[in-house]
């Protein structure tokens, strides 16, 4: 049986939120004092009768961010709203813009920013405003010379971020994965490549995303791996890749032979970094996001609310 106060609180909420009446006006309609109306509105909110949702694309879920900071080893978190979004692509775009905003506000400004490549990082670059920083050296931390023309954005991403920061870009002139370990070792011993890897290893901050372990991976699109090869990695326990290296749910490399043919900084360098910003969003990346956070591969997570809940071990 609904009591009188509950009915009054619902009516007061309807008048306040749907008809935009003031508390004085509601009091006149319901023949109540302004104090009583205020108490009824507070009661309606506390009872869960009112749900306020901010639907702007750049809205954030501050309560979830706080819980991520409290319950994981993250030093910071940015969680974007999923309100009004129907696809993973839209969520990734929101997270990319949030990462651009976070990078712009980051202090101190990193003198050297190590970045990976892929669709999400490309969107981060597009979301940055010219002059977001000054004099930043942007360096590629994993190979990104594409084997086809569909996803050749690695160099463009680094150059765009650097140009908008009135800085410079140091590119890694190498594929992400080589067919032979011997070829990879020879390339890494080249002075030009070694210099870039050394610079990337000493970056003051890192910005990277993660790829899902399926046929839609950027590494498949780029021609480095086939869908069947990724399926075999999944059979071995892969949940996704980070800087081109496939990891399992514990954050460990799943295929040592493949890893030895991959060019870029090692995962331990990310684990030791004081600032490592991971931008991960979408339902296909819940597992890899959990693995990255739980194994200490990032210090900051920029994500959507469902992925954040998955990281916290809660069903979205």
C-alpha positions, 0 to 999 in steps of 0.5 A: 500500500502506497502511503500519502507521503510517497504519492505526494513525493511522486507528484512533487517530483513530476511537477518539479522535473517535468513541468519545471515548477518552482518549489513555491509553485508546487507548494501552492498546487499541493497546498504544502509549505515550501519546506515540505515540498523540499523534503518530498523531493529529497524523499523521492530521490532517496527512494529511487523514484528519480533518475537523473541522467546527463546525456551529453557525449562528453559527460562522465560517470564520476561515481564509477571513476571514484570506485575504479580508483578505490578498488584497483591500482589505478592512479586515475580514471575517466569513465564516459557515459554510454547514454544514447550510444548504440554501437561500440564505435560510438563508445570508442569515439567518446573515449577517444575524445575523453582521452584527448581532453585528459591529455590536454589537462595532464600536468606536468606536460610530458616532454616525451609522449610514447604512443601506440597506433590503431583506430582509437589512437587515430581518433584521439589525435583528431580530438586534440586541439591545436596548441594542446601543449608545447614542445612535446616529442611524440615517439612511436613505441611499437612498429606500425608500417602497414602491410596494406593501405587500409590502416596506414595511420601509425605515422599520421597519428604520431605526426598529428599529435606532435604538430598540434603540440607544436612539437616533433614526431619520432617515427619507428620505421618498422613493421609491427611483426616480422616473419623471422626472429633473425630479421627482427633482431637485425632491424632492432640493431639498426641505429635508427630503429634502436634510437627510437626504441631507446627514446620510447623506453624512456618516455615521460608518459605513454598513451595507448589502446588495446586490440580485441582478439578476433578477426576485427583486430587492427593487426589483422586489418593491417595484414600482420596476422590472419583471422585463423592465427588470431583464433589460435592465439585465443585458443592459447588464452589471448584476450587482446593485444597491447602495443602489438603483444597478445596477452592472457587474462593475467597480463602475460604473453601468450605466444613467446615465439610471436612476441619475439618477432614483435618490434616495440617496447616491452610490457614491463616498461609500461608496468614501470611507467609513472604515467601510462594512459590506456584508452579502451572502450567497447563490449569486445574489449572488456576482457583485455581491459580487465587484464591490463588493469589487473596486471598493472599495465596502465596507471590511468584508464579512459573507458566507458561505463560498461567496460569500467563495470566489467573491470570492477567485476560487475555485470554491465 
